[in-house]
Amino acid sequence: MSREVVITALGTAGAHGCGHAALARALAAGAPPPGTAVDRAAGYHRQGGSRRALLTPGASLAPWVPPAEARRMGPPSRLAVAAARIALAESGLSPELLAGPGTAVVLSTAFGPTSFSEALLRQILLDSPESASPYLFTESVANAPAAQIAIACGARGANVTLCQREAGPLLAVGRGAAEVAAGRAERALVGAVDEMSPLLHAMLDRFGALARPLSRSSPARRPPDPDGPRAATGGEAPEEACEIARPFDRRRSGVVAGDGATVLLLETAAAAGAGGREPLARVRGWGSAFDPSAPPTGWGRGAEVLGRALRRLLARRGMQAIDRIASGASGARAGDRLEARVLRAAWDGAELPPVLAPKGVTGEYGGGFLAAVVLAAAGVGGVAAAPTAGFGEPDPELGVSPHDGAPLPPPRGLLASSLAAGGAAAWLVLGRP
């Protein structure tokens, strides 16, 4: 018999620091942080490319991961353990209750521990295989952060790491909820973690994924489509305060990359009630699909295939109860186009509920989107009616414009949607506590 699953705590670490209060304020205001200049000393970046990312302040992790402990972890593990400890502190669960086989851990990561992988390969290729550091190796694998969370809290239940790029965070919640609903775990720590190393940032830019500065003299100029002919890259880009993600906007030119971690605590409604923990949201459903038309590193054109899969999920969970959408639109030219077409196909001509696009504030990767989804479902501080940072010009090709920030009541049911380069798609349905 399936058990009702609720979210009882949220821990997040990102460009806004640790904890969700600052992130909630930024989401409600539609105000992204200015970003941090990425270290370009290694020479990976090309001229005129993206220069900034939404990076987590290192000092903000110290209260949650002391330096003596942090030196034994890679950057993603530090982020993940900090987010997990924030969530557990918020929940008030005793360490004794967490320890043992009743606690599962399910994390997602888009690219894994890139800085330690790079350092390990440098040792092997530039010195010799015998020089490879065991410390670097143990923290160079994608499942290191989930393992470190389990070590930190004594969790001996299922320990799973998912690598499905942008769809991973919602898939992790669905997998953890399935463990709890089926009785295979009493609780689950689920979420996402990503670091943004200089090498990864430079590679994303070279693939055309990152936002470019827009010229001040021609702010309405439509940037090149990464699916079309590649633009010339000589010379420095026009000056702007920083690159801006523009979800669903006609001028969008790519994502703003970020790092960070978000970890949720999932429990049964009965366990939360017995422990006096007020749920943030109820997990009412989840689903996934795959777009076979997608290339390995790009977006597909299977909007009808994905739209039908989403429509089946909503039919099971009650489409009429969905009065808010938290979209994974991120400013990617082809990605936002596919997202808009999938949503329109799922609603099959009916008017869409208000659409939120929090990645204008959180950026892409690092779990910020997942934190924003939960805060919106919980009706925290205006997040459920937040304006979209960077949006100013509707794109007639998309037929979807995000919410403008006008007051709205808290949602009864929220659909979170996330499509990934490479073809994965994931959806999550959350309800009010």
Disulfide bonds with the S-S distance in Angstrom:
none
